[in-house]
Amino acid sequence: MAAQPGWHVSLHEVVGHREARRTLARARLSGTLPSSLLLHGVRGGGKQRMALWIAQLQLCEAPSDEGPCGACRPCRMALRIEHPDLHLYVPLPRPKGVSGDRLGDALEAARVDALEEMRRRPLKPSHTDEVRGLYLDMVQSLRRKAHVRPTMTSSQIFIVSDAELLVPQESSPEAANALLKLLEEPPPDTHIILTSSEPGRLLPTIRSRAVPLHLAPLDAEEVSGFLTSVANVPEDEARRVAALSQGSIGRALGFLPDGDGPGPLETLRLQALALTEAALRDGGSRGFSAALSYPPAGARAIVDLFAFVEETLRDVAAVAAGAEDRVLGRDVLPRLRSIVEGSDLEAGALPAAFPIIEESREMARGNVNPQLIVSDLLRRLHRTLSPPRVEEA
């Protein structure tokens, strides 16, 4: 999504999570702030921003029970992600054509570029179709920095965003195990903050060594208010995407137009609507055509699509049950009604559909041919949700 005029070039204020922030601020003042934290919650719900707020809180020269002062030099540097004792690691695409000893340097250069892009464009959708990871070389770099004395303050803070991406490191847990060693024996005055929207994919040993803090989804009013006041989104559009956001600002941003086209999440939602319609209507020629609309490679790029298939099926079931007030995608309600009216949906079979979708998601993570995944998904959903009727003798 293109940056909009008026967007800030430094970190915006934290939205919501007020009670959690007060608790953390009091812990900072009493010296009981955990050295290792795991922030988990919905994707795009502000976990990384909260992690940076905690880092600012720890680095602040005059914190209060409401949080960092925001005025001291460490606070100002933290707000620009420029403090030398604040280290942020985010998942990155693997550099092409680089291996061996050069990989670590290439990943560090890519990390620096990613932070510069974050400063330039602090607001962007949480979705990306890039295949990204937190690689062993990145964690080894983090560990080396952790054993160097702080530059400006008495402590260092390391933030590892989307930490679940430590695990699918070329089908090896090496990166996760390397981080585990640091969590087990952290240097004095070292704080490590992990964020994750899928904490169940982390190694259990990592989860057991970080104090968990769940960040609840934001209210729709908080999301729409943020979009209008910070991102300059018109009020009507802000309310529309906030209703689809499920309490996530990053998700809401993905529904906003991207130039002359739809945003990345709006594109996925429309694809999921078409796939659901193909599965329920006939699952045959329509499903075959839908499968061939995807490339024969790059399945990891469609992992997020399956969450939208799940949401669409729930909306279809709500319409079939006469509970349209429970529909999430109210702006496509006429099409949902058309799908229900034109299919032989067995609403009672809906629970059996979700394990099928989860299997498709895991196949995508394993980089199976996307056309095969989609074709198999539609065939199985059709067989499960629209079984052939048995004619009476």
C-alpha positions, 0 to 999 in steps of 0.5 A, a space after each residue: 500500500 502506498 504511503 499516504 501524506 501526513 504519515 509520521 516518520 517516527 513511531 506512532 503512539 501505542 494504541 490500546 493495551 493500557 492496563 498492560 502498559 501500566 503493569 509494565 511501567 510499575 514493574 520497571 520502577 520496581 526493578 521487576 521487569 522480566 528479562 525475557 518476554 513473549 508478546 503474543 496476539 493477533 497478527 498486526 495487533 501492535 505487538 512489535 510497537 508494544 515491544 518497542 515501547 517496552 524497550 523505550 521504557 527500559 532505556 528512559 532516563 525518567 520513567 513514571 508509572 505511566 511509561 517512558 517520559 518521551 522527552 529524554 534523549 534515549 526516548 527520542 532515539 528509541 522512537 526513531 529506532 536509532 538507540 545503539 542499545 536497542 536491536 530489532 530483528 525482523 524476518 527477512 527474505 533470504 538474500 539470493 545468490 549468497 551463501 557461506 561466510 557472506 550470508 551473515 553480512 548480507 543479512 545484516 545489511 538487509 536488516 539495516 535496510 529494513 529498519 530504514 524502511 521502517 523509519 521511512 514508512 512506519 505503517 504498512 499492512 501486516 501481510 506480505 507474500 514474501 517468504 521470510 525467515 529468521 536465519 541462524 546467521 541472524 541469531 548468531 549476530 544477535 548473540 554476539 551483540 548481546 555479549 558486548 557492553 552497552 554503548 549508552 546505557 546500562 542495558 541492552 534490549 533485543 526484539 525478535 519479531 515474528 519469532 515463530 519464523 525461527 522454526 522453519 529455518 530450512 526444516 531445521 530448528 538451528 536458529 531457534 536452538 541458538 536463541 534458546 542458548 541466549 535465553 538460558 544464559 543471558 548476559 547481565 542487564 540484557 532484555 529479550 522481547 519476542 513477539 509472535 502471532 503463532 506462539 504454538 509454533 515456537 519451540 516449547 523450550 523457548 516458550 518456557 523461558 520467556 514470560 508470556 503477555 497476551 495482547 488482546 485485539 483492539 476495539 473497532 473504534 480504536 482501529 478506525 480512530 487510529 486510521 483517521 487520526 494517524 494514517 489520514 484515512 477517510 472516516 467511512 473507509 476507516 470504519 469499513 476496514 476496521 469492521 474487517 480488522 478483527 482488532 488489528 491495525 496491520 490487518 486493517 491497513 491490508 484492506 485499504 486500496 493499494 494505488 489503483 488496485 485493492 490492498 493485499 488482504 482485500 485481494 486475498 479475501 476476494 480470492 477466498 470468496 471465489 474459492 469458496 463459491 467454486 467449492 460449494 457450487 460444483 468443485 469440478 470444472 469451476 474448481 479446476 479453473 480456480 486452481 490453474 489461476 495460481 502459479 505452479 510454485 511459491 506455495 508459501 506466498 498463499 499461506 494466509 489465503 487459507 485463513 480467509 477461506 475459513 472466515 468466508 466459510 463461517 460467513 456462509 454458515 451464518 447466512 445459511 443459519 439466518 444469523 446475518 448479524 454475525 457475518 464479518 464481511 457484511 459488504 459482500 453479503 449479497 454475494 454470500 447469499 447467492 453462494 448459499 442459494 446456489 449450493 447444496 450446503 450441509 451446514 452441519 458438516 462445516 466443522 469437518 471443513 476446518 481440518 481440511 483447510 489446516 492441512 492445506 495450510 501445512 502443505 503450503 508451508 511445505 512448499 507443495 505445488 499451489 495448483 495441487 493444493 488448491 485443487 485438492 482443497 476445493 475437491 475435498 471441501 465440495 465432497 464434505 460440504 455438498 455431498 451428493 443427495 441419495 435419491 429415495 427409491 
